[in-house]
């Protein structure tokens, strides 16, 4: 497999240094991607460069994932308008462990082959540097003029709203550049990959390898992923889409991919799956013939949800997604089969109320639940009118004004779903 060709047709190649293809064709090469451990989870914005490493490994080369324990203490100015918060060592180590767990879902760290993936942390070699040692052994090889010419630096210094940049952040490209030099010396790593905003930092590394190590190294970058509507990829109203199920539930994760536009789905299926060119071509053709079926989005969401979470979580997410559109016994059974935490996810944002277990044990009249206790409807008269018109449902089943809510109505031992008509949902939490 030709890695550059593979990345190109998938839309994952922004730029690469001349001679890169020949370099890869000669023998097995090692390449790395750096990830700053600013959280104990990857978010989907990280996945493009992680998938670059995956394709590299599939092509027979060695991927190295670098957790930036040292650089995470500084903060990268690239693409930023403000300086980020600095982290202590205990937090960094915790974050590192979280990232490693997730990276294992994409890269093979256990392979007996020579191209098994490796995880390294730049704090392990940077912590032994003294300030004087660093500026003597590394800093003297790169001029201030060279560093100032980088777009990431110029934008921060010249920006209208900018307060400038600290010396700490200014040195970031030197520290990242030294990482590349270190991995070149210790791991024979000759390639660094990253987003297009990292080009300047990566090139600084190739310069250090040339000037200090007397060697040749290469930079490869991927485009920064955007959405067709101009919105930022990987962001929702509630923030980043994380791989950690505690930060972004599997249901919400699945929903993110399912709800992508046709244009974005066509782009994402090439980037975030390992399907071959022929298979993807067939999927796109199928989708264009019947776009209303959203087969592209469904295939994309299935593949990545299973890889990041599990088959079971994927099945639950699909089941939960379909619940709102089902009726009768099928809908009731479906609701009751869902884990309690999924119920909360599905009905996030709908009007909610909390009833006590003692109240429910004694039975709560449906009119009281809708008006007095739940405050979902304005008056008893409105509630009785809707009930008479057969518009009120409990857990997807139509009820009359004689309905008494009890413990048998609980979903997952905790929730009751009330509905008025097709579109008005009310969620009762019982505690």
WORA-V277804 format. One line per field, one symbol per residue. ss: DSSP state (H for helix, E for strand, L for the rest). A space follows every 50 residues. Layout:
# WORA-V277804
ss = ???
This chain:
# WORA-V277804
ss = LLHHHHHHHLLLLLEELLLHHHHHHHLLLEEEEEELLLLLLLEHHHHHHH HHHHHHHHLLLEEEEEELLLHHHLLLLLLLLLLLLLLLHHHHHHHHHHHH HHHLLLLLLLLLLLLLLEEEELHHHHLLLLHHHHHHHLHHHLLHHHHHLL HHHHHHHHLLLLLLLLHHHHLHHHHHHHHHHHHHHHHLEEEEEEEHHHHH HHHHHHHHHHHLLLLLLEEEEELLLELLLLLELLEELLEELELLLLLLLH HHHHHHHHLLLHHHHHHHHHHHLLLLHHHHHHHHHHHHHLHHHLHHHHHH HHHHHHHHLLHHHHHHHHHHHHHLLLLHHHHHHHHHHLLHHHHHHHLLLL EEEEELHHHHHHLEEHHHHHHHHLLLLLLHHHHHHHHHLLLEEELLEELL LLLEELHHHLELLLEEEEEELLLEEEEEEEL
